Amino acid sequence: MTNGTLPKELVVLLGNSDLAAITKDDGSPRPIALLEVLRNLGGNVLLRSLIGNLRTKLFGMNFAVGVKGGVEMAVHTFRAVLAERPDWSAILTDFTAMFQEISRNGCLEAVKNIIPEAFPFLFAFYSRSADVAFLLHQMV
């Protein structure tokens, strides 16, 4: 799976998702994608095999993948810089919905350039539009 040689029919089966609506505190629905376990497992195996290479290639630009406490460190550093520079300002933005806004082709091109070993797996699953089924379930 991680070398990108799965038959197209299997990629489609593993790459599609079901959506379930989970009720938020305010009563509105939050769609949650129920991703295929085998695809996620393959991605985790691939990531673990490439983590050292990613650390080296992304050093100084990455604060999340393979960097224990990296995001917290970045936030504290950012706050310290702002505390020292009262003439600067910052805007806090919610990037959790960014998934639908970024260019898949741009991400795939970046992967091909930075970590080509991961490209076949990612291309197989993210170069196409996935079918999504919405599961209706009432929360009690």
Secondary structure as GFF3:
##gff-version 3
##sequence-region A 1 140
A	DSSP	alpha_helix	8	15	.	.	.	ID=ss1
A	DSSP	beta_strand	17	23	.	.	.	ID=ss2
A	DSSP	beta_strand	29	34	.	.	.	ID=ss3
A	DSSP	alpha_helix	37	57	.	.	.	ID=ss4
A	DSSP	alpha_helix	70	84	.	.	.	ID=ss5
A	DSSP	three_ten_helix	98	100	.	.	.	ID=ss6
A	DSSP	alpha_helix	104	114	.	.	.	ID=ss7
A	DSSP	three_ten_helix	116	118	.	.	.	ID=ss8
A	DSSP	alpha_helix	119	126	.	.	.	ID=ss9
A	DSSP	beta_strand	132	135	.	.	.	ID=ss10
###
